[in-house]
Amino acid sequence: MAKKQVLPYKDKKSSKKTQVRQMFDGISPQYDLMNRIISGGIDIKWRKNVVSMLIEKQPEKILDVATGTGDLAIALLQTKATEIIGIDISEGMLDIGKQKVRNNQWDQKIKMQIGDSENIDYPDDYFDAATVAFGVRNFENLDKGLSEILRVLRPGGDLIILETAVPNNYLLRQFYHLYTQFIMPVIGNMFSKDKSAYQYLSDSAAAFPFGKAFNNILAKNGFIEIEDIPQTLGVASIYRAQKPEK
């Protein structure tokens, strides 16, 4: 039986995509600050780990899906890529990211654009690499989003995904559930008027497949050379995969 879809607003009949867009538009002004507080800043290190995996590949064109406020897209400048495209469905999040890019004069290399993971407006085999940080669990149709990313990657291109996970250790898992289900929403409510937003982020993290389960989903959607690398006692994972050579 398929798992019930986790939605930001359970009392609304709109699609998950519409609800996610509305939610992120609403919390965008506080999003970066909340990320730092909730993760204790360790999310910065996780993004650096993603970048280090791509530096050795020397990609020229990178797509950052669900780019949000652009933290990963900006970190990807370290790869020396000549073109970094960040797409997101939330204009509010993109506005924050565009401001960061403009303020630091990175406009020549980073483009922040409205874009949908399930309908990426780029031709087949265009990008050398693609990344997603804390975004795949927000896809309305996970398989469609992953297959679209596969389509726009060149043969042999790399996909690297950073996403939350649940620790395997029993004691750590109990603390993780306590923190994400109770403490994290309380912290979120202190800074955001949207009381549903951080509850959704907690619930979606707990419900999302991780480790081997997500590896199998990547394989089902055509990726090869798949591996997952747990981060910080297993509270997040980095998944690395490739598009097959033709």
TIDO-557872 format. One line per field, with one value per atom (N, C-alpha, C): residue number from 1; residue in three letters; chain; x, y, z. Coordinates in steps of 0.2 Angstrom, whole numbers, plus 5000, padded with zeros to 4 digits. Example, Ala and Ser with C-alpha at 12.3 -4.5 7.8 and 13.67 -1.06 7.14 Angstrom:
<nodes>
seq: [1  1  1  2  2  2];
type: [ALA  ALA  ALA  SER  SER  SER];
mol: [A  A  A  A  A  A];
c1: [5066  5062  5066  5064  5068  5064];
c2: [4972  4978  4984  4989  4995  5000];
c3: [5039  5039  5039  5035  5036  5039];
</nodes>
This chain:
<nodes>
seq: [1  1  1  2  2  2  3  3  3  4  4  4  5  5  5  6  6  6  7  7  7  8  8  8  9  9  9  10  10  10  11  11  11  12  12  12  13  13  13  14  14  14  15  15  15  16  16  16  17  17  17  18  18  18  19  19  19  20  20  20  21  21  21  22  22  22  23  23  23  24  24  24  25  25  25  26  26  26  27  27  27  28  28  28  29  29  29  30  30  30  31  31  31  32  32  32  33  33  33  34  34  34  35  35  35  36  36  36  37  37  37  38  38  38  39  39  39  40  40  40  41  41  41  42  42  42  43  43  43  44  44  44  45  45  45  46  46  46  47  47  47  48  48  48  49  49  49  50  50  50  51  51  51  52  52  52  53  53  53  54  54  54  55  55  55  56  56  56  57  57  57  58  58  58  59  59  59  60  60  60  61  61  61  62  62  62  63  63  63  64  64  64  65  65  65  66  66  66  67  67  67  68  68  68  69  69  69  70  70  70  71  71  71  72  72  72  73  73  73  74  74  74  75  75  75  76  76  76  77  77  77  78  78  78  79  79  79  80  80  80  81  81  81  82  82  82  83  83  83  84  84  84  85  85  85  86  86  86  87  87  87  88  88  88  89  89  89  90  90  90  91  91  91  92  92  92  93  93  93  94  94  94  95  95  95  96  96  96  97  97  97  98  98  98  99  99  99  100  100  100  101  101  101  102  102  102  103  103  103  104  104  104  105  105  105  106  106  106  107  107  107  108  108  108  109  109  109  110  110  110  111  111  111  112  112  112  113  113  113  114  114  114  115  115  115  116  116  116  117  117  117  118  118  118  119  119  119  120  120  120  121  121  121  122  122  122  123  123  123  124  124  124  125  125  125  126  126  126  127  127  127  128  128  128  129  129  129  130  130  130  131  131  131  132  132  132  133  133  133  134  134  134  135  135  135  136  136  136  137  137  137  138  138  138  139  139  139  140  140  140  141  141  141  142  142  142  143  143  143  144  144  144  145  145  145  146  146  146  147  147  147  148  148  148  149  149  149  150  150  150  151  151  151  152  152  152  153  153  153  154  154  154  155  155  155  156  156  156  157  157  157  158  158  158  159  159  159  160  160  160  161  161  161  162  162  162  163  163  163  164  164  164  165  165  165  166  166  166  167  167  167  168  168  168  169  169  169  170  170  170  171  171  171  172  172  172  173  173  173  174  174  174  175  175  175  176  176  176  177  177  177  178  178  178  179  179  179  180  180  180  181  181  181  182  182  182  183  183  183  184  184  184  185  185  185  186  186  186  187  187  187  188  188  188  189  189  189  190  190  190  191  191  191  192  192  192  193  193  193  194  194  194  195  195  195  196  196  196  197  197  197  198  198  198  199  199  199  200  200  200  201  201  201  202  202  202  203  203  203  204  204  204  205  205  205  206  206  206  207  207  207  208  208  208  209  209  209  210  210  210  211  211  211  212  212  212  213  213  213  214  214  214  215  215  215  216  216  216  217  217  217  218  218  218  219  219  219  220  220  220  221  221  221  222  222  222  223  223  223  224  224  224  225  225  225  226  226  226  227  227  227  228  228  228  229  229  229  230  230  230  231  231  231  232  232  232  233  233  233  234  234  234  235  235  235  236  236  236  237  237  237  238  238  238  239  239  239  240  240  240  241  241  241  242  242  242  243  243  243  244  244  244  245  245  245  246  246  246];
type: [MET  MET  MET  ALA  ALA  ALA  LYS  LYS  LYS  LYS  LYS  LYS  GLN  GLN  GLN  VAL  VAL  VAL  LEU  LEU  LEU  PRO  PRO  PRO  TYR  TYR  TYR  LYS  LYS  LYS  ASP  ASP  ASP  LYS  LYS  LYS  LYS  LYS  LYS  SER  SER  SER  SER  SER  SER  LYS  LYS  LYS  LYS  LYS  LYS  THR  THR  THR  GLN  GLN  GLN  VAL  VAL  VAL  ARG  ARG  ARG  GLN  GLN  GLN  MET  MET  MET  PHE  PHE  PHE  ASP  ASP  ASP  GLY  GLY  GLY  ILE  ILE  ILE  SER  SER  SER  PRO  PRO  PRO  GLN  GLN  GLN  TYR  TYR  TYR  ASP  ASP  ASP  LEU  LEU  LEU  MET  MET  MET  ASN  ASN  ASN  ARG  ARG  ARG  ILE  ILE  ILE  ILE  ILE  ILE  SER  SER  SER  GLY  GLY  GLY  GLY  GLY  GLY  ILE  ILE  ILE  ASP  ASP  ASP  ILE  ILE  ILE  LYS  LYS  LYS  TRP  TRP  TRP  ARG  ARG  ARG  LYS  LYS  LYS  ASN  ASN  ASN  VAL  VAL  VAL  VAL  VAL  VAL  SER  SER  SER  MET  MET  MET  LEU  LEU  LEU  ILE  ILE  ILE  GLU  GLU  GLU  LYS  LYS  LYS  GLN  GLN  GLN  PRO  PRO  PRO  GLU  GLU  GLU  LYS  LYS  LYS  ILE  ILE  ILE  LEU  LEU  LEU  ASP  ASP  ASP  VAL  VAL  VAL  ALA  ALA  ALA  THR  THR  THR  GLY  GLY  GLY  THR  THR  THR  GLY  GLY  GLY  ASP  ASP  ASP  LEU  LEU  LEU  ALA  ALA  ALA  ILE  ILE  ILE  ALA  ALA  ALA  LEU  LEU  LEU  LEU  LEU  LEU  GLN  GLN  GLN  THR  THR  THR  LYS  LYS  LYS  ALA  ALA  ALA  THR  THR  THR  GLU  GLU  GLU  ILE  ILE  ILE  ILE  ILE  ILE  GLY  GLY  GLY  ILE  ILE  ILE  ASP  ASP  ASP  ILE  ILE  ILE  SER  SER  SER  GLU  GLU  GLU  GLY  GLY  GLY  MET  MET  MET  LEU  LEU  LEU  ASP  ASP  ASP  ILE  ILE  ILE  GLY  GLY  GLY  LYS  LYS  LYS  GLN  GLN  GLN  LYS  LYS  LYS  VAL  VAL  VAL  ARG  ARG  ARG  ASN  ASN  ASN  ASN  ASN  ASN  GLN  GLN  GLN  TRP  TRP  TRP  ASP  ASP  ASP  GLN  GLN  GLN  LYS  LYS  LYS  ILE  ILE  ILE  LYS  LYS  LYS  MET  MET  MET  GLN  GLN  GLN  ILE  ILE  ILE  GLY  GLY  GLY  ASP  ASP  ASP  SER  SER  SER  GLU  GLU  GLU  ASN  ASN  ASN  ILE  ILE  ILE  ASP  ASP  ASP  TYR  TYR  TYR  PRO  PRO  PRO  ASP  ASP  ASP  ASP  ASP  ASP  TYR  TYR  TYR  PHE  PHE  PHE  ASP  ASP  ASP  ALA  ALA  ALA  ALA  ALA  ALA  THR  THR  THR  VAL  VAL  VAL  ALA  ALA  ALA  PHE  PHE  PHE  GLY  GLY  GLY  VAL  VAL  VAL  ARG  ARG  ARG  ASN  ASN  ASN  PHE  PHE  PHE  GLU  GLU  GLU  ASN  ASN  ASN  LEU  LEU  LEU  ASP  ASP  ASP  LYS  LYS  LYS  GLY  GLY  GLY  LEU  LEU  LEU  SER  SER  SER  GLU  GLU  GLU  ILE  ILE  ILE  LEU  LEU  LEU  ARG  ARG  ARG  VAL  VAL  VAL  LEU  LEU  LEU  ARG  ARG  ARG  PRO  PRO  PRO  GLY  GLY  GLY  GLY  GLY  GLY  ASP  ASP  ASP  LEU  LEU  LEU  ILE  ILE  ILE  ILE  ILE  ILE  LEU  LEU  LEU  GLU  GLU  GLU  THR  THR  THR  ALA  ALA  ALA  VAL  VAL  VAL  PRO  PRO  PRO  ASN  ASN  ASN  ASN  ASN  ASN  TYR  TYR  TYR  LEU  LEU  LEU  LEU  LEU  LEU  ARG  ARG  ARG  GLN  GLN  GLN  PHE  PHE  PHE  TYR  TYR  TYR  HIS  HIS  HIS  LEU  LEU  LEU  TYR  TYR  TYR  THR  THR  THR  GLN  GLN  GLN  PHE  PHE  PHE  ILE  ILE  ILE  MET  MET  MET  PRO  PRO  PRO  VAL  VAL  VAL  ILE  ILE  ILE  GLY  GLY  GLY  ASN  ASN  ASN  MET  MET  MET  PHE  PHE  PHE  SER  SER  SER  LYS  LYS  LYS  ASP  ASP  ASP  LYS  LYS  LYS  SER  SER  SER  ALA  ALA  ALA  TYR  TYR  TYR  GLN  GLN  GLN  TYR  TYR  TYR  LEU  LEU  LEU  SER  SER  SER  ASP  ASP  ASP  SER  SER  SER  ALA  ALA  ALA  ALA  ALA  ALA  ALA  ALA  ALA  PHE  PHE  PHE  PRO  PRO  PRO  PHE  PHE  PHE  GLY  GLY  GLY  LYS  LYS  LYS  ALA  ALA  ALA  PHE  PHE  PHE  ASN  ASN  ASN  ASN  ASN  ASN  ILE  ILE  ILE  LEU  LEU  LEU  ALA  ALA  ALA  LYS  LYS  LYS  ASN  ASN  ASN  GLY  GLY  GLY  PHE  PHE  PHE  ILE  ILE  ILE  GLU  GLU  GLU  ILE  ILE  ILE  GLU  GLU  GLU  ASP  ASP  ASP  ILE  ILE  ILE  PRO  PRO  PRO  GLN  GLN  GLN  THR  THR  THR  LEU  LEU  LEU  GLY  GLY  GLY  VAL  VAL  VAL  ALA  ALA  ALA  SER  SER  SER  ILE  ILE  ILE  TYR  TYR  TYR  ARG  ARG  ARG  ALA  ALA  ALA  GLN  GLN  GLN  LYS  LYS  LYS  PRO  PRO  PRO  GLU  GLU  GLU  LYS  LYS  LYS];
mol: [A  A  A  A  A  A  A  A  A  A  A  A  A  A  A  A  A  A  A  A  A  A  A  A  A  A  A  A  A  A  A  A  A  A  A  A  A  A  A  A  A  A  A  A  A  A  A  A  A  A  A  A  A  A  A  A  A  A  A  A  A  A  A  A  A  A  A  A  A  A  A  A  A  A  A  A  A  A  A  A  A  A  A  A  A  A  A  A  A  A  A  A  A  A  A  A  A  A  A  A  A  A  A  A  A  A  A  A  A  A  A  A  A  A  A  A  A  A  A  A  A  A  A  A  A  A  A  A  A  A  A  A  A  A  A  A  A  A  A  A  A  A  A  A  A  A  A  A  A  A  A  A  A  A  A  A  A  A  A  A  A  A  A  A  A  A  A  A  A  A  A  A  A  A  A  A  A  A  A  A  A  A  A  A  A  A  A  A  A  A  A  A  A  A  A  A  A  A  A  A  A  A  A  A  A  A  A  A  A  A  A  A  A  A  A  A  A  A  A  A  A  A  A  A  A  A  A  A  A  A  A  A  A  A  A  A  A  A  A  A  A  A  A  A  A  A  A  A  A  A  A  A  A  A  A  A  A  A  A  A  A  A  A  A  A  A  A  A  A  A  A  A  A  A  A  A  A  A  A  A  A  A  A  A  A  A  A  A  A  A  A  A  A  A  A  A  A  A  A  A  A  A  A  A  A  A  A  A  A  A  A  A  A  A  A  A  A  A  A  A  A  A  A  A  A  A  A  A  A  A  A  A  A  A  A  A  A  A  A  A  A  A  A  A  A  A  A  A  A  A  A  A  A  A  A  A  A  A  A  A  A  A  A  A  A  A  A  A  A  A  A  A  A  A  A  A  A  A  A  A  A  A  A  A  A  A  A  A  A  A  A  A  A  A  A  A  A  A  A  A  A  A  A  A  A  A  A  A  A  A  A  A  A  A  A  A  A  A  A  A  A  A  A  A  A  A  A  A  A  A  A  A  A  A  A  A  A  A  A  A  A  A  A  A  A  A  A  A  A  A  A  A  A  A  A  A  A  A  A  A  A  A  A  A  A  A  A  A  A  A  A  A  A  A  A  A  A  A  A  A  A  A  A  A  A  A  A  A  A  A  A  A  A  A  A  A  A  A  A  A  A  A  A  A  A  A  A  A  A  A  A  A  A  A  A  A  A  A  A  A  A  A  A  A  A  A  A  A  A  A  A  A  A  A  A  A  A  A  A  A  A  A  A  A  A  A  A  A  A  A  A  A  A  A  A  A  A  A  A  A  A  A  A  A  A  A  A  A  A  A  A  A  A  A  A  A  A  A  A  A  A  A  A  A  A  A  A  A  A  A  A  A  A  A  A  A  A  A  A  A  A  A  A  A  A  A  A  A  A  A  A  A  A  A  A  A  A  A  A  A  A  A  A  A  A  A  A  A  A  A  A  A  A  A  A  A  A  A  A  A  A  A  A  A  A  A  A  A  A  A  A  A  A  A  A  A  A  A  A  A  A  A  A  A  A  A  A  A  A  A  A  A  A  A  A  A  A  A  A  A  A  A  A  A  A  A  A  A  A  A  A  A  A  A  A  A  A  A  A  A  A  A  A  A  A  A  A  A  A  A  A  A  A  A  A  A  A  A  A  A  A  A  A  A  A  A  A  A  A  A  A  A  A  A  A  A  A  A];
c1: [5004  5000  5004  5003  5007  5006  5011  5010  5006  5002  4998  5003  5001  5005  5005  5011  5011  5010  5006  5004  5005  5007  5008  5002  4996  4990  4984  4983  4979  4971  4969  4963  4961  4966  4965  4965  4961  4960  4965  4969  4974  4979  4983  4988  4994  4998  5004  5008  5009  5013  5011  5005  5002  5003  5002  5003  5010  5015  5022  5024  5022  5023  5021  5015  5012  5016  5017  5021  5028  5032  5038  5038  5033  5032  5031  5028  5026  5032  5036  5041  5048  5048  5055  5059  5056  5060  5063  5061  5064  5068  5067  5070  5077  5081  5089  5090  5087  5089  5086  5080  5078  5082  5084  5089  5095  5098  5104  5102  5097  5095  5093  5089  5086  5092  5096  5102  5108  5108  5114  5120  5118  5123  5126  5125  5128  5126  5120  5118  5123  5127  5132  5138  5140  5145  5142  5136  5133  5133  5132  5132  5139  5144  5151  5153  5150  5152  5149  5143  5140  5145  5147  5151  5158  5161  5167  5167  5161  5160  5160  5158  5157  5164  5168  5174  5178  5179  5184  5181  5174  5171  5172  5173  5174  5168  5162  5156  5156  5154  5153  5146  5141  5134  5131  5128  5125  5118  5113  5107  5105  5103  5101  5094  5091  5083  5081  5075  5072  5078  5080  5086  5084  5078  5076  5079  5083  5086  5093  5095  5101  5107  5107  5113  5117  5114  5119  5121  5117  5119  5125  5125  5131  5137  5136  5142  5145  5141  5143  5148  5148  5153  5160  5161  5168  5170  5165  5167  5170  5169  5172  5167  5161  5157  5155  5154  5153  5146  5141  5134  5131  5128  5124  5117  5112  5105  5101  5098  5094  5087  5083  5076  5072  5066  5062  5055  5050  5043  5041  5045  5043  5046  5042  5045  5048  5045  5047  5054  5055  5062  5067  5065  5069  5071  5067  5068  5074  5074  5079  5086  5086  5092  5094  5090  5092  5095  5093  5096  5103  5104  5111  5116  5113  5117  5119  5114  5115  5120  5119  5123  5131  5132  5139  5141  5137  5139  5141  5137  5138  5133  5130  5125  5127  5134  5136  5137  5137  5137  5131  5127  5121  5115  5110  5104  5099  5094  5089  5082  5079  5073  5067  5061  5055  5056  5055  5055  5052  5050  5046  5050  5052  5056  5053  5046  5043  5042  5044  5044  5049  5056  5062  5062  5063  5063  5070  5073  5080  5080  5084  5084  5087  5086  5089  5097  5100  5107  5111  5108  5111  5116  5114  5118  5123  5129  5134  5133  5129  5128  5121  5118  5112  5112  5110  5109  5102  5101  5095  5096  5095  5096  5090  5088  5082  5075  5075  5070  5066  5069  5065  5059  5059  5053  5047  5049  5043  5040  5043  5041  5034  5029  5023  5023  5026  5027  5035  5037  5044  5047  5044  5046  5047  5042  5042  5048  5049  5054  5061  5062  5068  5070  5064  5065  5067  5064  5065  5073  5075  5082  5086  5085  5088  5089  5083  5082  5087  5088  5092  5099  5101  5108  5111  5117  5121  5122  5123  5126  5132  5132  5138  5137  5132  5132  5130  5131  5130  5124  5121  5116  5118  5118  5119  5113  5111  5105  5107  5105  5106  5099  5097  5091  5091  5086  5085  5085  5087  5086  5084  5083  5082  5088  5091  5097  5095  5099  5098  5099  5103  5104  5097  5095  5089  5088  5094  5093  5093  5098  5098  5091  5088  5082  5076  5076  5072  5073  5079  5080  5078  5080  5078  5071  5067  5059  5057  5060  5058  5060  5065  5068  5063  5062  5059  5051  5048  5041  5039  5043  5041  5045  5051  5055  5056  5057  5058  5052  5045  5040  5039  5041  5040  5045  5051  5056  5053  5050  5048  5042  5038  5032  5034  5040  5042  5044  5046  5049  5044  5039  5035  5027  5023  5016  5013  5016  5013  5015  5010  5011  5012  5009  5009  5015  5019  5025  5030  5032  5038  5035  5029  5026  5026  5025  5025  5033  5037  5044  5046  5044  5046  5042  5036  5032  5035  5036  5039  5045  5050  5056  5055  5051  5050  5047  5043  5039  5043  5048  5052  5056  5057  5061  5068  5073  5080  5084  5090  5095  5093  5093  5092  5085  5080  5074  5074  5078  5078  5083  5088  5093  5089  5084  5080  5075  5073  5069  5073  5079  5084  5085  5086  5088  5082  5076  5069  5069  5071  5071  5077  5081  5086  5093  5094  5101  5105  5111  5116  5122  5126  5132  5129  5124  5121  5124  5125  5127  5124  5124  5121  5127  5128  5133  5130  5129  5125  5130  5126  5129  5127  5132  5131  5126  5129  5125  5119  5118  5113  5107  5107  5101  5100  5105  5104  5108  5107  5111  5113  5118  5120  5120  5116  5115  5118  5123  5126  5124  5123  5120  5123  5122  5124  5119  5119  5115  5119  5116  5120  5123  5129  5132  5128  5127  5123  5127];
c2: [4994  5000  5006  5011  5017  5021  5025  5029  5035  5037  5043  5049  5054  5059  5064  5067  5072  5079  5083  5089  5094  5100  5106  5108  5108  5110  5105  5101  5096  5097  5104  5106  5109  5109  5112  5106  5108  5103  5104  5109  5110  5105  5105  5100  5101  5096  5097  5102  5102  5107  5114  5115  5122  5124  5119  5120  5121  5117  5118  5125  5127  5134  5139  5139  5144  5144  5138  5137  5141  5139  5142  5150  5152  5159  5162  5159  5162  5163  5157  5157  5159  5161  5163  5168  5174  5179  5176  5171  5168  5161  5159  5152  5151  5155  5154  5154  5159  5159  5153  5151  5145  5139  5138  5133  5132  5138  5138  5136  5139  5137  5130  5127  5121  5115  5117  5112  5113  5119  5121  5123  5124  5126  5121  5114  5109  5108  5111  5110  5114  5118  5122  5117  5113  5107  5102  5100  5095  5098  5104  5107  5107  5108  5108  5101  5096  5089  5088  5090  5090  5093  5099  5103  5099  5096  5093  5086  5083  5078  5080  5086  5088  5091  5094  5098  5093  5087  5083  5081  5082  5080  5086  5092  5098  5099  5099  5101  5108  5109  5116  5118  5114  5116  5112  5116  5112  5115  5110  5112  5111  5116  5115  5115  5110  5109  5110  5114  5116  5120  5125  5129  5133  5135  5139  5146  5147  5154  5154  5148  5148  5146  5143  5142  5137  5132  5127  5129  5133  5136  5140  5144  5149  5145  5139  5135  5132  5130  5127  5131  5137  5142  5139  5135  5132  5127  5124  5119  5123  5129  5133  5132  5130  5129  5136  5135  5142  5144  5139  5140  5136  5140  5137  5139  5135  5136  5134  5138  5136  5137  5132  5132  5131  5134  5133  5135  5132  5134  5140  5142  5147  5154  5159  5165  5169  5168  5171  5168  5162  5159  5162  5162  5164  5171  5176  5183  5184  5180  5180  5178  5172  5170  5175  5178  5183  5189  5191  5196  5194  5188  5186  5186  5184  5184  5191  5195  5202  5206  5205  5208  5206  5200  5198  5198  5200  5201  5194  5189  5182  5181  5186  5186  5182  5183  5180  5173  5170  5162  5159  5163  5160  5163  5159  5161  5158  5162  5159  5160  5154  5154  5151  5153  5149  5143  5137  5131  5125  5120  5114  5108  5105  5098  5093  5094  5089  5091  5097  5099  5105  5102  5106  5109  5116  5119  5120  5114  5113  5107  5107  5101  5095  5090  5083  5084  5081  5080  5087  5092  5098  5099  5096  5098  5092  5094  5090  5087  5090  5088  5091  5088  5091  5090  5094  5094  5095  5092  5094  5094  5099  5099  5100  5095  5096  5098  5095  5096  5091  5085  5079  5077  5078  5076  5080  5086  5091  5090  5085  5084  5081  5084  5081  5074  5073  5066  5065  5061  5060  5056  5051  5048  5052  5057  5061  5066  5069  5074  5070  5064  5061  5059  5057  5056  5062  5068  5074  5076  5075  5077  5072  5066  5061  5063  5066  5068  5074  5079  5084  5083  5078  5076  5073  5075  5072  5065  5060  5053  5054  5050  5050  5056  5060  5066  5063  5068  5066  5069  5066  5068  5067  5073  5072  5076  5072  5074  5074  5079  5080  5080  5075  5075  5072  5074  5071  5064  5061  5054  5052  5046  5044  5040  5041  5037  5030  5025  5018  5016  5020  5018  5020  5015  5016  5022  5023  5029  5036  5036  5042  5043  5037  5038  5041  5039  5041  5049  5051  5058  5062  5059  5062  5063  5058  5059  5064  5064  5069  5077  5077  5084  5086  5082  5084  5085  5080  5081  5086  5087  5092  5098  5097  5103  5108  5105  5109  5113  5110  5114  5120  5119  5124  5130  5128  5133  5137  5133  5136  5141  5139  5143  5150  5150  5156  5161  5159  5164  5164  5160  5160  5160  5164  5165  5158  5155  5149  5143  5141  5135  5129  5128  5121  5120  5125  5124  5120  5121  5117  5110  5110  5103  5099  5102  5098  5096  5101  5099  5093  5093  5088  5081  5082  5076  5073  5077  5075  5072  5074  5071  5064  5063  5057  5052  5054  5049  5048  5051  5051  5045  5040  5035  5037  5033  5035  5029  5030  5024  5020  5013  5008  5009  5012  5013  5018  5023  5029  5027  5023  5020  5016  5012  5008  5013  5018  5023  5026  5028  5031  5026  5020  5014  5013  5013  5012  5018  5024  5029  5030  5025  5025  5026  5028  5030  5024  5024  5019  5022  5017  5019  5023  5020  5024  5022  5027  5026  5031  5030  5035  5035  5041  5043  5046  5043  5046  5052  5057  5063  5064  5065  5067  5062  5056  5051  5049  5050  5047  5052  5058  5063  5065  5065  5066  5062  5061  5057  5061  5060  5062  5056  5057  5051  5054  5049  5050  5045  5048  5043  5046  5042  5044  5042  5046  5044  5039  5034  5029  5032  5030  5032  5029  5032  5029  5024];
c3: [5000  5000  5000  4996  4995  5002  5004  5009  5008  5013  5012  5011  5006  5005  5011  5013  5018  5015  5018  5015  5020  5018  5023  5027  5023  5026  5025  5030  5029  5028  5029  5029  5022  5017  5011  5006  5000  4995  4989  4989  4984  4983  4978  4977  4981  4982  4986  4984  4977  4974  4976  4975  4977  4984  4989  4996  4997  4994  4996  4993  4988  4985  4990  4992  4997  5003  5006  5012  5012  5007  5006  5005  5001  5000  5007  5011  5017  5022  5022  5027  5025  5018  5015  5019  5022  5025  5031  5035  5041  5039  5033  5031  5033  5031  5032  5039  5043  5050  5053  5052  5055  5053  5047  5045  5050  5051  5055  5062  5065  5072  5073  5068  5069  5068  5063  5062  5066  5070  5073  5068  5062  5057  5054  5055  5052  5045  5043  5036  5031  5034  5030  5028  5033  5032  5027  5028  5023  5016  5015  5008  5005  5010  5008  5006  5009  5007  5000  4998  4992  4987  4988  4983  4982  4988  4987  4982  4982  4978  4970  4969  4962  4960  4964  4962  4958  4960  4956  4949  4948  4942  4937  4939  4935  4931  4933  4929  4926  4920  4918  4919  4918  4919  4924  4929  4935  4936  4937  4939  4946  4950  4957  4957  4959  4959  4966  4966  4973  4976  4973  4975  4981  4982  4988  4988  4993  4994  4991  4988  4984  4988  4994  4998  4994  4991  4988  4981  4978  4971  4972  4977  4979  4981  4985  4987  4981  4976  4970  4965  4967  4963  4964  4970  4971  4966  4962  4957  4951  4951  4945  4939  4940  4934  4931  4924  4921  4921  4922  4922  4928  4933  4938  4938  4937  4936  4942  4946  4952  4950  4951  4950  4956  4957  4962  4960  4964  4962  4966  4972  4976  4974  4972  4971  4977  4983  4989  4990  4990  4991  4986  4980  4974  4975  4977  4978  4983  4989  4993  4990  4986  4983  4978  4974  4969  4972  4978  4981  4984  4986  4988  4982  4976  4970  4968  4968  4965  4970  4977  4982  4981  4979  4978  4971  4966  4959  4956  4958  4955  4949  4947  4941  4935  4934  4927  4927  4933  4934  4937  4941  4944  4941  4939  4937  4941  4944  4949  4945  4944  4939  4942  4941  4943  4938  4942  4938  4942  4939  4942  4941  4946  4945  4941  4940  4936  4929  4927  4920  4919  4919  4918  4911  4911  4904  4901  4901  4897  4893  4888  4883  4886  4883  4885  4885  4890  4890  4891  4894  4895  4900  4906  4912  4913  4916  4918  4925  4929  4936  4938  4943  4946  4953  4957  4964  4967  4973  4976  4984  4987  4994  4998  5002  5006  5002  4996  4991  4988  4988  4985  4988  4995  4999  4998  4995  4993  4986  4982  4975  4976  4972  4972  4969  4964  4960  4960  4965  4966  4959  4957  4951  4945  4944  4938  4939  4945  4946  4945  4947  4946  4939  4936  4928  4924  4926  4923  4924  4930  4931  4927  4927  4922  4915  4913  4906  4904  4909  4907  4909  4912  4913  4907  4906  4900  4902  4897  4899  4903  4909  4913  4918  4918  4922  4929  4934  4941  4944  4949  4953  4960  4964  4971  4975  4979  4983  4991  4994  5001  5004  5009  5011  5019  5022  5029  5029  5035  5036  5043  5045  5052  5054  5060  5062  5063  5062  5063  5071  5074  5081  5085  5089  5093  5097  5101  5106  5102  5097  5092  5089  5087  5083  5088  5094  5099  5100  5101  5101  5095  5089  5083  5082  5084  5084  5089  5095  5100  5097  5094  5092  5086  5081  5075  5076  5080  5081  5086  5091  5096  5097  5097  5098  5092  5086  5080  5078  5078  5077  5082  5088  5093  5091  5090  5088  5081  5077  5071  5072  5077  5078  5082  5085  5088  5083  5077  5072  5066  5065  5059  5061  5057  5059  5056  5052  5049  5053  5057  5062  5059  5053  5050  5046  5044  5040  5043  5049  5052  5055  5056  5057  5051  5045  5039  5037  5039  5037  5042  5048  5052  5050  5048  5046  5040  5035  5028  5029  5034  5035  5038  5042  5045  5041  5036  5031  5025  5024  5017  5017  5012  5012  5012  5015  5016  5015  5014  5014  5008  5009  5003  5000  5004  5001  4995  4997  4992  4986  4988  4983  4978  4980  4975  4971  4974  4970  4964  4966  4961  4955  4957  4952  4948  4951  4947  4942  4943  4939  4934  4933  4928  4930  4937  4939  4940  4940  4941  4946  4948  4952  4959  4962  4967  4974  4978  4985  4989  4996  5000  5006  5008  5013  5019  5024  5030  5033  5035  5038  5045  5049  5056  5060  5061  5065  5062  5055  5051  5051  5053  5053  5046  5042  5035  5030  5024  5019  5013  5010  5003  4999  4993  4989  4982  4980  4973  4968  4962  4957  4950  4945  4938  4933  4928  4922  4918  4915  4911  4905  4903  4897  4891  4886  4880  4877];
</nodes>
